[in-house]
Amino acid sequence: MSEAGEGGGRVAGSPLPRRAPWSLVAATATLCLVSATSVWTAGAAPMSREEKQKLGNQVLEMFDHAYGNYMEHAYPADELMPLTCRGRVRGQEPSRGDVDDALGKFSLTLIDSLDTLVVLNKTKEFEDAVRKVLRDVNLDNDVVVSVFETNIRVLGGLLGGHSLAIMLREKGEYMQWYNDELLQMAKQLGYKLLPAFNTTSGLPYPRINLKFGIRKPEARTGTETDTCTACAGTLILEFAALSRFTGATIFEEYARKALDFLWEKRQRSSNLVGVTINIHTGDWVRKDSGVGAGIDSYYEYLLKAYVLLGDDSFLERFNTHYDAIMRYISQPPLLLDVHIHKPMLNARTWMDALLAFFPGLQVLKGDIRPAIETHEMLYQVIKKHNFLPEAFTTDFRVHWAQHPLRPEFAESTYFLYKATGDPYYLEVGKTLIENLNKYARVPCGFAAMKDVRTGSHEDRMDSFFLAEMFKYLYLLFADKEDIIFDIEDYIFTTEAHLLPLWLSTTNQNISKKNTTSEYTELDDSNFDWTCPNTQILFPNDPLYAQSIREPLKNVVDKSCPRGIIRVREESFRSGAKPPLRARDFMATNPEHLEILKKMGVSLIHLKDGRVQLVQHAIQAASSIDAEDGLRFMQEMIELSSQQQKEQQLPPRAVQIVSHPFFGRVVLTAGPAQFGLDLSKHKETRGFVASSKPYNGCSELTNPEAVMGKIALIQRGQCMFAEKARNIQNAGAIGGIVIDDNEGSSSDTAPLFQMAGDGKDTDDIKIPMLFLFSKEGSIILDAIREHEEVEVLLSDKARDRAAILKDAEMESEEQTSSENDSQNQSAEQVISLSQTFDLVDQESPDESSVHSHLEPTSPAETPDATSISPSGETSNPTESHETTSLDGECTDIDNQLEEQSETEEDSSPNVSWGKKVQPIDSILADWNEDIEAFEMMEKDEL
């Protein structure tokens, strides 16, 4: 899954024929698991029953601490904020981008925890929780949520709760009052999610409004074009279960169609899929492929769909993909992303934490050896950092330092223990418990790690922590008699919700389209067994798993020699300067450039104005400097990535409102991730003035010129945020950054948003916008021609009629305050006629400006990103729809450019006094333009 791409599922193992009847698979599952767990009698000291019970009780206490604090301090909010002991309510806290798409004001943590309560034998608490859900939860909120997250957490949570509610009801002690109310809520939610599938491909939109659906004005969504593979491919278990429970086949049909489309769009030569796909055309947007974020649970659901539904086509697809994964992505013990068209070429040199689910999935597949290898490698990383960093490099250094208490590693630990019976994995689980209590536990719950290196916390406790982490840890130490039902009768979803296996024979009315064998020749060796066989897993060697783990015991330390760390620490103590950090780097600082050279880092100036950083370790002054250079590059990539938020802000507008333009020139501007948000505040209006120095990278020498005005500054030499602070300190009310790459234009270059500097930017209070060179030159040429130029910075161009009316009112006020009113009126007529003279001479048939804008989103292909020392990231493969300045806007642009080219000869191309019109005629023309603008209201900025 994208946020918590869980793998795992049932562990079953018995030699079966390729086309085994599903009833045989279900019937032998438990027997196979028992025989698997009985193999290990040596390899690690067995854990006593008393110690296992003690650890199980500790897990129960930890769950009570987390769940109790949520109910006390956060409910009915979606999640607990454990550092401030309050609930996280969407819209009341600062936006976290796409992470908040999981929040729908539907008591997320409570729903996600329902079946965990039963697994932990808290049946009274479960009954009380179900009553609260039925009484308090509203699924008809006006909020845009992730289809994927809502499916796996909320729909899955309701179905898991229903599954165990009817189990308890049948036992006769609890839930006797229950009448399938959770299932009815699940059905209601399922119908709310169905409009997302209204695409030609059958792939769902990534987001939907719970109240208004898709594409309505009130919905505020439905314009997206891309979704992740896991987002579209992690629906079949929940949707099929909903269909099997209710008899409404539409849900399973929609989920199957999405899976069929993804299968058909796989790269045929490699049998791999990319990370993101266009939901309308089926084109791959990100062509890198792995088993981590963005793809993970797609593979998981193919195999589990076979287990739950008994459809052979899902197994065939999974095995075909699995063969490609093991051929190209698996580099034991590593799992590295590759390009789908060039699978022998690695797409990146780091791994994300979500791939930790994969060993558990390999257990279900029956491929134990690579599962043990990858799990052991991950465990060594955890022992070094206490938690699994959100991403780490191939030499096991921290790439992204966060850890939001993800459960994937605990999940794989549980399934490896169930498959091997090796007590080693109980010790691994004990380590996880100790680290959670020692480093993540806070008075109001458990807090995510903001940085595993420093141990700093983040005010966050995601719902999946209660839905999965405690469930897997408790099951790891529990014996069969500790659980009030047979866990082997259920399959785990990607969110660890429990669905009963008997659904496979219920309401089988779905038409199945086999699109598998039609496109691929399948290797029969992939289908020797549908479930693992213990004799194959452990070839007559009780120390089999230990023999696989042993060579990997020091893999992390060998890749990161502690000697270098000790040398570096000693050098700090001796007074040496600490290494240069990416957030402190300044491209204009000679000392910094010298440090880069010492670290083997080179700066390459590209033709488009960007600066590329390249490191050659062999050019470093020493091995320590080479290590510092590698870390600096990783930090710079991380900083650059963080600055490009996944949820792109829409374009902004710079509108020239002063004479003689009066709002007719609207320039497309890029927003900033800091400063005043023009979408939430009134527009900023003011005259423009150039700052000195023009790059704005130091204290301004002309503060009196920019005081109370909108400052013009040039891109480059320093961070955008630094420019903003300098002009703000000089008294500017806003800023416009103009691209230093001559000739750049929003017509040809992708629009982007200006990023911060990796530091806190809350001190920046003024609005900041970015103009490409062509658009910026329009303002600069206007200043040269008219001296006083007033602009409007806004999220949407203001109506020209209102601007003209304001100008008329100002003119009338000016006329009444002066004695020579007639002369003033004549001047106004001439000025207005000059405006139309400029337009009519060059394009008499073009009487309106048409600017069509679509929100843009950054491409995510890692290898296409260049790092700029000014904090910008650009991607040449991005596909954006940008503003087209048509009609008079283009003509004005051309005229001004021609004027500037001939300015030295004092022979402008435009005669400003040849054509004079009466004021009534001019106003009539303006009214015609206004009517034309109103006719094109849907296409306006």
Secondary structure by P-SEA (a helix, b strand, c coil): cccccccccccccccccccccaaaaaaaaaaaaaaaaaccccccccccaaaaaaaaaaaaaaaaaaaaaaaaccccccccccccccccccccccccccccccccccaaaaaaaaaaaaaacaaaaaaaaaaaaaccccccccbbbbaaaaaacaaaaaaaaaaaaaaaaaaccccccccaaaaaaaaaaaaaaccccccccccccccccccccccccccccccccccccccccccaaaaaaaaaacccaaaaaaaaaaaaaaaaacccccccccccccccccccccccccccccccaaaaaaaaaaaacccaaaaaaaaaaaaaaaaccccccbbbbbbcccccccccccccccccaaaaaaaaacccaaaaaaaaaaaaaaaaccccccccccccccccccccccaaaaaaaaaaaaacccaaaaaaaaaaaaaaacccccccccccccccccccccccccccccccaaaaaaaaccccccccccccccccccccbbbbccccccccccccccccccccccccccccccccccccccccccaaaaaaaccccaaaaaaccaaaaaaaaaaaaacccccccccccccccaaaaaaaaaacbbbbbccccbbbbbbcccccccaaaaaaaaaaaaaaaaaaaaacccccccbbbbbbccccccccbbbbbbbbccccccccccbbbbbbbbccccccccccccccccccbbbbbbcccccaaaaaaaaaaacccbbbbbbcccccccccbbbbbbbccccccccccbbbbbbcaaaaaaaaaaaaaccbbbbbbccccccaaaaaaaaaaaaaaaaaaccaaaaaaaaaaaaaaaaaaacccccccccbbbbbbcbbbbbcccccbbbbccbbbbbcccccccccccaaaaaaaaaaaaaaaaccccccccccccccccaaaaaaaaaaaaaaaaaaccccc
